[in-house]
Amino acid sequence: PLFIYGDTGLGKTHLIQGLTREYFRQGVRRIRYMPCESYVNRFIRALRENIKVAPTRGKYKVYIIDEVHMLTEEAFNALLKTLEEPPAHAIFIFATTRPYKVPSTILSRCQRFDFKRLTVNEIAGKLKDIIKSEKLDIEEEAIYTIARSAEGSMRDAESMLDQLVSFCGKKIDVESA
């Protein structure tokens, strides 16, 4: 299983979407995306029943559990039993913003990827790529103002850039930012 941790806006869902596309290229036909805030007990019951059945098309079933820290203790125990002896056709991807709420017995069975906040220079570099491809005219200091305001989140930086372009047009100075 993959365990992806990071604050909001750091690209966890983006990575999961990319992995999902790659699994589809490899013959996966069934993806389950489980928002854990709702129907936790129903989810665990369905998981324990459905995981035993091999996929009818493709090689794998991928189970994506976002906000896995929301599972109850009972749900974690049921999930642990599945993770101890997973079927060869099952792939699990877990994502959370709060890894400290996930039991160590689950974490120890996962390959963990910790997402870190980007630096101002990293965000500014990515913004410059976007600005170039979109043929925008934005002052250097405005780019760095956006990058600092994003506080390490590329998603927030892109959102700010989109808002500025929609309000100011394709030419943006530092006063607009």
C-alpha positions as CSV (number, residue, x, y, z in Angstrom):
1,P,0.0,0.0,0.0
2,L,1.0,3.6,-0.6
3,F,0.6,6.2,2.2
4,I,0.7,9.8,1.0
5,Y,0.9,12.5,3.6
6,G,1.0,16.3,3.3
7,D,-0.7,19.5,4.1
8,T,-3.5,20.7,2.0
9,G,-2.6,22.1,-1.5
10,L,0.6,20.1,-1.8
11,G,-0.4,17.8,-4.6
12,K,-1.6,14.5,-3.0
13,T,-4.7,14.3,-5.0
14,H,-2.8,15.3,-8.2
15,L,-0.4,12.4,-7.6
16,I,-3.2,10.0,-6.9
17,Q,-4.9,11.0,-10.2
18,G,-1.7,10.4,-12.0
19,L,-1.2,7.0,-10.4
20,T,-4.7,6.1,-11.3
21,R,-4.2,7.0,-14.9
22,E,-1.0,4.9,-15.0
23,Y,-2.9,1.9,-13.4
24,F,-5.5,2.2,-16.1
25,R,-2.8,2.0,-18.8
26,Q,-1.7,-1.3,-17.1
27,G,-5.1,-2.8,-17.3
28,V,-7.0,-1.7,-14.1
29,R,-10.7,-1.5,-14.7
30,R,-12.1,-0.8,-11.3
31,I,-11.2,2.1,-9.1
32,R,-12.9,2.9,-5.8
33,Y,-12.4,6.3,-4.3
34,M,-13.6,6.4,-0.7
35,P,-14.1,9.7,1.1
36,C,-13.9,8.5,4.6
37,E,-16.0,11.2,6.3
38,S,-19.1,9.3,5.4
39,Y,-20.3,5.7,5.5
40,V,-17.2,4.3,7.2
41,N,-18.8,1.1,8.5
42,R,-20.6,0.4,5.2
43,F,-17.3,1.0,3.4
44,I,-15.4,-1.5,5.6
45,R,-18.1,-4.1,5.2
46,A,-18.1,-3.6,1.4
47,L,-14.3,-3.7,1.3
48,R,-14.1,-7.0,3.1
49,E,-16.7,-8.6,0.8
50,N,-15.5,-7.1,-2.5
51,I,-11.8,-7.4,-2.1
52,K,-12.0,-11.2,-2.2
53,V,-13.4,-11.1,-5.8
54,A,-10.8,-10.7,-8.6
55,P,-11.5,-8.0,-11.1
56,T,-13.5,-9.1,-14.1
57,R,-11.5,-6.9,-16.4
58,G,-7.8,-5.9,-16.0
59,K,-5.3,-7.1,-13.5
60,Y,-6.0,-4.9,-10.4
61,K,-8.6,-3.2,-8.3
62,V,-7.3,0.0,-6.8
63,Y,-8.8,1.2,-3.5
64,I,-8.1,4.9,-2.9
65,I,-8.9,6.0,0.7
66,D,-8.6,9.8,1.0
67,E,-8.5,11.3,4.5
68,V,-7.8,7.8,5.9
69,H,-7.3,9.4,9.4
70,M,-11.1,9.7,9.5
71,L,-11.6,5.9,9.9
72,T,-12.8,4.6,13.2
73,E,-10.8,2.2,15.4
74,E,-13.1,-0.6,14.2
75,A,-12.5,0.3,10.6
76,F,-8.8,0.4,11.1
77,N,-8.9,-3.0,12.7
78,A,-10.8,-4.4,9.7
79,L,-8.5,-2.7,7.3
80,L,-5.5,-4.2,9.1
81,K,-6.8,-7.7,8.6
82,T,-7.1,-7.0,4.9
83,L,-3.6,-5.5,4.7
84,E,-2.0,-8.4,6.5
85,E,-2.9,-10.8,3.7
86,P,-4.0,-8.7,0.7
87,P,-5.1,-10.4,-2.5
88,A,-2.6,-10.0,-5.3
89,H,-5.1,-8.0,-7.4
90,A,-5.7,-5.3,-4.7
91,I,-3.8,-2.0,-4.6
92,F,-4.3,0.4,-1.8
93,I,-3.5,4.1,-1.8
94,F,-4.1,6.1,1.4
95,A,-3.9,9.9,1.7
96,T,-4.1,12.1,4.7
97,T,-3.2,15.4,6.2
98,R,-3.0,13.9,9.7
99,P,-0.7,10.8,9.7
100,Y,-0.4,10.8,13.5
101,K,-4.1,9.7,13.7
102,V,-3.3,6.5,11.6
103,P,-2.3,3.5,13.8
104,S,1.3,2.5,13.5
105,T,0.1,-1.0,12.6
106,I,-1.3,0.4,9.4
107,L,1.6,2.7,8.7
108,S,4.2,-0.1,9.1
109,R,2.6,-1.9,6.2
110,C,2.8,1.0,3.8
111,Q,5.3,2.8,1.6
112,R,5.1,6.3,2.9
113,F,5.5,9.5,0.8
114,D,5.7,12.8,2.8
115,F,4.9,15.9,0.8
116,K,6.6,19.0,1.9
117,R,5.8,22.7,1.2
118,L,7.6,24.2,-1.8
119,T,10.1,27.1,-1.4
120,V,9.3,30.5,-2.7
121,N,11.9,30.0,-5.5
122,E,10.4,26.7,-6.5
123,I,6.9,28.2,-6.7
124,A,8.2,31.2,-8.6
125,G,9.9,29.0,-11.1
126,K,6.8,27.0,-11.8
127,L,4.8,30.2,-12.1
128,K,7.3,31.5,-14.6
129,D,6.7,28.3,-16.7
130,I,3.0,28.9,-16.6
131,I,3.4,32.6,-17.4
132,K,5.6,31.8,-20.4
133,S,3.2,29.1,-21.8
134,E,0.2,31.3,-21.3
135,K,2.0,34.3,-22.9
136,L,1.3,36.6,-19.9
137,D,3.3,39.7,-19.0
138,I,3.9,39.7,-15.2
139,E,6.6,41.7,-13.4
140,E,9.2,39.6,-11.6
141,E,8.3,41.1,-8.2
142,A,4.6,40.3,-8.7
143,I,5.6,36.6,-9.3
144,Y,7.5,36.5,-6.0
145,T,4.6,38.3,-4.2
146,I,2.3,35.5,-5.4
147,A,4.9,32.8,-4.4
148,R,5.3,34.2,-0.9
149,S,1.6,34.5,-0.4
150,A,1.0,30.9,-1.4
151,E,2.9,29.7,1.7
152,G,4.4,26.6,0.0
153,S,1.3,25.5,-1.8
154,M,1.5,25.4,-5.6
155,R,-2.2,25.0,-5.9
156,D,-2.8,28.2,-4.0
157,A,-0.2,30.0,-6.1
158,E,-1.9,28.9,-9.3
159,S,-5.3,29.9,-7.9
160,M,-3.9,33.4,-7.1
161,L,-2.4,33.7,-10.6
162,D,-5.8,32.7,-12.1
163,Q,-7.6,35.3,-10.0
164,L,-5.1,38.0,-11.0
165,V,-5.4,37.2,-14.7
166,S,-9.2,37.2,-14.5
167,F,-9.3,40.6,-12.7
168,C,-6.2,42.4,-14.3
169,G,-5.8,40.8,-17.7
170,K,-2.6,39.4,-19.1
171,K,-0.4,42.3,-17.9
172,I,0.2,42.3,-14.1
173,D,2.4,44.5,-12.1
174,V,3.5,44.3,-8.4
175,E,0.8,46.7,-7.3
176,S,-1.9,44.4,-8.7
177,A,-0.5,41.4,-7.0
